[in-house]
Amino acid sequence: MPAVLIIKANVTSYDHWRTAYDASVSFRRENGVSRDEVYCSPEDMTSVLVLEFFETAEAAQSFASNPGLAEAMRSSGVIGAPLITIAQTV
């Protein structure tokens, strides 16, 4: 069943974070992300919500636990631990 990895994070700078996020597209695709969407609060551009879509919940979980993802978040300016949730189509 299709699944979505939902990541809510605070970042030091949206522009810096977005540049890093866009540069990591091959990493996401190589790890099973079929498409993604980014949302931001118009009142607070340092609060981002990312939806990353996978073929299965197992693939989403594997990506969420990938050390490369944690490093990418750190280097892109994510502040603290992001809130990560996996939801599945029912």
N, C-alpha and C positions, 0 to 999 in steps of 0.2 A: 504494500500500500504506500502511496506517496506520503511524504512527510516534509515538514518545514522546521528548520532550526531558527528560533527567534532569539535574537541577541539585542538586549537593551544595554547601552553603555553610555558613560559620560566620557568626553574627550577633551583634551586641552585646547585644541583648535580644530574646528570643522574642516577648514581648508587643508591643513596638514594631514588630518585623518583621511579625508577623501582622496587625496593624492596617493597615499599609501594603499588605501583600499583598492583604488582603480588599478594600481600597479601589480596587485596580487591576483588578478583575474585568472592567470594560468594555474596558480596554486589551488584556487577554489575549484576550477574545472577538473584538474587532475585528481582531486579528492571527492568528486561526486556531486558537486553543486551544479545543478542543471540550469538554474536561473536564480537571480537575486533581485531584491528591491531594497532601497534605502529610504527611510523616512526621518524627518527632523522636525522638531517643534519650531514653529515660526517665532515663538517667543524666546527660545533658547537653543541656538544652533550647536551647543556643545552636548546636547542630549540626542543620541541617535538610536534608531530602531532599525535593525537589519533582519530581513527575511531571506533565508537561503533554502532553496527547494532541492529535495533529494528523492530518489526512487523508493527508498525504504527508510524506516526509522533507524534501522541498524547502521545504514550509511551515514545518517545524520549524527548518530551517537559517536561513530568512529571519527568523524570530522571534529566534533565538539571536543573530543579527548586528545586530538592530535597536538603534540607539543609545538608544531609549527604554527598552529593557530594561536596558541598562547603567546608565542614570540611575536607574531605579526601584530597582535593586539597591543602588546607592550610597546613595540617600536613605532606604532602609528599614533601613540598618544592616548590610549585608553587609560582612564584613571580608575584605579581600584579594580575590583572583581565585577565583571559584567553579569547581568542576569541572563541566564541561558535556559531556554525551554525548548523541548521538542514536542511538536503536535503532529498527529497523524490524521489523514483523511479517513472519515468513517462513513 
